[in-house]
């Protein structure tokens, strides 16, 4: 059993700061421990519920910005690059979940979180990186919580503005901040739903409204399409960073995707070749390309930041779409905010409350505080979306591209990287792509912020 003895010497007991037993018997091979079967989830979600959550998490308000994103890329470039970015994001999710699974197997624990996986992975990786291990946990958790909190703030603005446009026309003209105060009640209500199983019917309803909303938007887009020759197939390269930014942030929801995978009854179905993640991502990419391509064909450079602003504002159908998207965003709020609450509450705060009977009450209070905070940020900074693209390009390139690549480099370190070190090369390319994309996206966002405030 030379392999097992080697494993024992490489991983000293101190590395196993995890929940289950650390005693590893020498004659017990790693292969028969399956973390998926050991998982014990309260209120697990079925595959159908998980699929509904996946679609809802991946199709946010970002999809409405696709026509304007295509205006920054041209219709040929736009289709090709959306596919490339989508497949890269999907590949990174696969290596991230795969690496977490390998770590669970090695350490014989049912589940490790993203931050714990980074911490353990770095400890087992190349020695030159090991000094990063203590920083990994707070870093990953902080980024995930902060990013999803930021999305929630933007959602508050989006919902309030959608409602304001209708109320202005039919009832009374109020400042958008008054609408924010009104929507705080429904937000508090949906955000007090603490588990994903109860949120599932909401997600399914939201997906239905989303597809109906898409149908209506496409109906407007397909009316009197201009000849395609009026649009550009390729655009100057200087425009691409804005495109990259918009698409990556419309697609990536790392935190939510890991959270719904963690909560599944049958996690194997998530990563299968025809599993939830691949099928879901194909649908999402299809929708993005469909809306982006035809939206750009119809509106060209006139495409606005949300395509709902392009369709005729006074028609009843167009206003129905706004209500649909406001409702689906309200439901997304609970899903995106789940990540923030889950990380901060379950990992850091619940430990400090000694009496388990009070946990429920305190968690509701904590969630109410998060809602009030997102609402305060939305009121304080009305131009929130420019800041979000800054946070997005920074956080997402790190969480969605750089960290998964880094994690796989560390985990494969003891086993080698395969023929021609192919895994190392692919992950180095992903690292470079993430760094480049993040840097460029951050630069462009800062330019946008300066433009808004000057």
N, C-alpha and C positions, 0 to 999 in steps of 0.2 A: 504493500500500500504506500508506495513512495509518494504518490501524488498528494495523498491526504496529509502526510507528515510535512510535505513542502507547504501545503496550504496553511497548516498550523503555524509554521515558523514565520510565514510572510505576514499573517494577521495575528499580532499579539492580542491577548484577551482585552486589553484596554481599548482596542478599536471598536469592540462590540458594545457601545453604550446604548444598547437597544433593549426592548422590553422583554423578549422571551429568553429562554435558557441559553446560556452561552456554552455549556459543556458539549463539545462536539466529540462524539465517539470516534476512535480512530478507524474502526472498520466500517463506518457508516458513510456510504458515498453520497455526494451532493445530489445525485440525479433523482433520487426518489422523493425528495421534499418538494411539494408543489405549493408555493405561496398562495396561489389562487384558491386552493381548497381549504386553506387554514384561515382565510379572511372571515372576520365576523363583523358584519355590518348591521347596524340597527336600521330598520326600514330600507332594505335594498331595493333598487329599481329594476324593473324588467328590461329586456332588450328594447321593446317598443318605446318605453318611457325614456330610456337613455337616448334613443335615436331622436326623439322629439326635442330633448334638451340639447343634443348636439347641433341640430339644425338651428334652434333658437339662439344658441351661443355663438354660432359662426356667422349668422346673418343678422348683423346689427343694423344701425342706421347707416353704417359705412357703405352698404350696397347702393344707397341712394346717391352716393357721390361718384359712382362708377362712370357715368357719362362724362363728367367733368375731368375725371382721371384720364379717360381715353383721349380727351382733347389735348392732354399733355403728352400723348404717346403716338397718336395716329391709329387708324383702325387695324392695320396689320400688326404693327408693333404691340399694340394694346392686347390683342388676343394672345400672341405668342408669349409676351412677358407675364400676363396674368397667369397663364398656364404654368410657366416656369416658377414664378413666386409661389403659387399655390402648391405645386408639387414639392418644392423645397420645404415649405412650411409643414406639409404632410410628412415628408421624410424625417424632418427633425422631430416631429411628435412621435413617430415610430421609434427612432433611436432613443428618445428620452424614456418612453414607456418600457422599451426593451431593456434599457440599462437599469431602470429601477427594478425590473423583474429579476435580472441577474443578481443584483445586490441583495434582494430578498432571499434568493436561493442560497447565496454564499453565506449570509448571516442567519439563515433560518428564521426569518421573521415574516409575518403575513403581509405587511405593507410598509414601505418607507415613503415619506413625503418627498417632494422635489428638493426641499432644502436639506433634509437629512441625507438624501441620495448624493447631493453635491458634496456634503461634508465627508461622507464615507468614501465616496469615489475618489476625492482628492487625496485622502489619506493613503489610498492604495495605488495612486498614480505615480508619475515620475517624481523623484525626490525634489526636483527643483521647484515643484508647484506646491509642496506640502505645507508651506507656511501660510497658504491661503485657506487651509481647512477651517480654522476657527471663525473666519469671516463669512464662510459660505452660508451658514444658516440664517443669520440676521439679514444678510444681503439679499438672498433669494426671497425670503418671507417679506422683507420690507418692500422690494420691488413689486412682488405680486399684489400685496395688499394695497400699495399706493396706486398702482396702475388701475386696478379694478375700481378703486375709490374714485379716481379721476374720470373713468368712463361713466360712473353713476352721476357725477356732477354734470357732465355733458348731457346725459339723458334728461336730467331735470330741466335744463334749458330747452332741449328739443321738445319735450312734452308741453312745457308752458307756452312755447312759441306757436306750436301747432294749434293749441286751444285758443290762443290769443287771436290768431288770424280769423278763426270762425266767429268768436264772440264780437270782435271788432265790427265784422260785417253785419251781424244780425241784431246784436243787443246793445252793447255799450263799449266805448273805447277806454280800456284800462292799460296801465303800465304793465309790462310783462312780469314785473316782480309781484304784483298782486296775484297773478295767475299761479306763480310759484307757491305763494302762501296757500292757495286753495288746494293744489295737488299734493300738498304735504300729507293730507289725511289718507288718501288712497295709497300713497307710498308707504306710510307707516303700517297700513293694514297688510299690504302684500309682503312687506319686508319682515313681518312678524312670523311668516311661515318659515319654520326652521329646517324642515327636511326636504330633500329633493323629491321624495316620493309624492308628497302632497302638492308640490309645484308642478308635477308632470301634466295633469289635466290642463293647467294654465298654459304650459308650453305648447301643448297640442293645439289649443284654441288659438294661440298666438300665431302658430305656423299656418293655420287655416286662413286667418285674417291676412297674414303676409302674402300668401299665394293669391288671394283675392285682390289684394292691393296691387300686386305685380301685374295681374291680369288687366286691371283698369289702366295702370300706367302704360302697359304695352299697347292697349287699345288706343290710347291717345298718341303714342309714338308712331304706330303703324298708319295713322291717318295721314294722307298726303306726304309720304316720304319724298324728300328731294332726291335728285340723281346722286348716286354715290360718288360720281366724279368731282363733285363740289368739295368733298372731304379729303383730307390728307391721309395717305397710307403710312407715312413716316414723318416724324417731327424731329427738329434739332435735338441733339443729345442733351443740351442744357436743360430741357424741359423734363427729362426722365426722372430726376430725383423726386419731384412732386408726385409723379405717378407712382413710383416705388413706395413712397410714404403712404399715399392713400390706400393702395391695394394691400400692403402688408398689414396695415392697422385695421382694415376692414375684415381681413381673414383671421388674424391671430387671436385666439382667446385661450392662451395656454392654461391659465389658472382654472377656468371653468371646465375645460376639457379634462384636465387631470382630476378635478373634483368629481365630475360625473363618472369617470372611469373607476375612481376609488369607491364609489357608492353602488357599483353594479352587483347584481346577484351572480352573473356569469361573465367575469371580466375577459375571459378568452374570446368571447364574441366581439369584443371591441377592436382587437387588432388583427383578426383573421383577414386573409386576402380579400374576401368579399364581406368583411365585417362592417361594423357600424362606422368606423372612422373613414375607411376608403369609400364606401358607398355615399356616406354623408358628404364627404369632401367633393366627390364628383358632382353631386347635386348642387352644392354651394358654388363650385367653380362654374358650372354650367349657367346658373342664374346670373352670376356676376358678369360673365362674358356676354350673355344674351342682353342684359340690360345695358352694359357698357357699350357694346357694339352698336345696337340699334338706337340707343339714346344719343350717342355721338353722331350717328348717321342723320338723325332727325334734327338735333339742335346745334351740332357743330361746336364752334368756340363759344356759342351763347349758353352752353350747358352750365347750369348753376351748381353750387356746392351741394344742394339737395335737389334731385330731379322733380320732387313734388312742387318746387317753385317754378318750374318751366311749364307745367301743364296749366291750361286755362284756369285762373283762380276763382272765377265767379260761378262756374258750373257746379251743380249739386254733386255730380259724380266725383269731381276733383276734391270736393270738401269731404266726401265720404272717405276717400283715400287717406286724407290727413287724420281723420279720426281713427281709422284702422291702424295707421303707423304709430299714432300716439298710444293706442292701447297695447300694441305689441312691444313698444319701448318700455311701457310701464311694467310689463311682465319680465322683459329683459333685465330691468333694474334689479329685480329680486335675484335673478340668476348671477349677474355680474357681482352684485353686492354680497352674494353668498360666499364668494372667495375671501373677501376682506374680513367678514365676520368669522368665517371658519378658521382662518389663520390666526387672527388676533385673539379671538375668544378661546378656541379649543387648545391653542398651543401656549398662549402666554398668560391669559387672564383667569381662566377657570381654576387654575392651581391655587389662586390666592383666596378662594372662597371655600371655607372649611365645611360648611353645612350643605350636603348635596341637595337637600330639599329646596334650598334657596336658588339653586343654579338657574332654574327656569325663569324666575322673576328677574334675576340680574341679567340674564342673556337678553330678555326682551328690552330691558332698560338700555343695555349696551347697544342693541340694534337701533333703538329709537334715537340714541345719540348719533349714530352713524348717519341716519337719515337727516337729522338736523344739521349735521356738519356739511353733508353734500349740498344741502339747500343753502347754507350760509356761503359756501364757496361759489355756488351758482349766482347768488345775488351780488356777491362782492366783485366777481370778475365776469362781466357779461360776455366778453369775447373769449369764452372758454375754449372754443374749438382750436384756436391757434395754439393755446398752451397744451392742449391734449396731443396735438400732433408732435409737439416737442417731447412730451413725456413718452408718447407712443414710439417715436423713432428711437428714443434712447432705451426705454425699458424693453420694448419688444424685440429689438435686434439682439439685446442681451439675453432675455429670457427664452426667446423662440428660436434663435439661431446659434448664438455663441455658447451658451451654457450646455445645451444638449450635445453639441460637438465636443466641447471640453470634457463633458462627463464620459462620453464614449472613449475618448483618448485615454482618460485615466483608468477606466475599467478594463480596457483591453491591454493595458500596460503589462500585466503579469503574463497574459496568455499569448501576446504577440498580435500583430495586426493583419495576419492573413498573407496570402501570396503578394509579393511586390509591395508589402505594407499598404495595401490598397485602402484599408479603413483609415489609416493615419492620413493618407493623402486627401481622401474625400473630406475628412473632418477639418483638415487644415484649410481646404478651399472654403468650406462652410464658415469657418472662423473669419477668414478674410472677407468673405461676402457680407457677413454680419457686421464686422467692424466698418467696412466701407459704407454699407447701407446705413448703418447707424450714424456714422460721422456725417455723411452727406445729408441724410434726413434731418439731423439736428441743425446743421448749418442752414438748410432751407427754412426750417421752422423759425429759427431765430430771425432770419431775414423777414419772414412773414410778420412776426411779432413787431419788429421795428416798423414795418410798413403800416401796421394797424395803429400804432401809437404815435406815429410822427404826423 
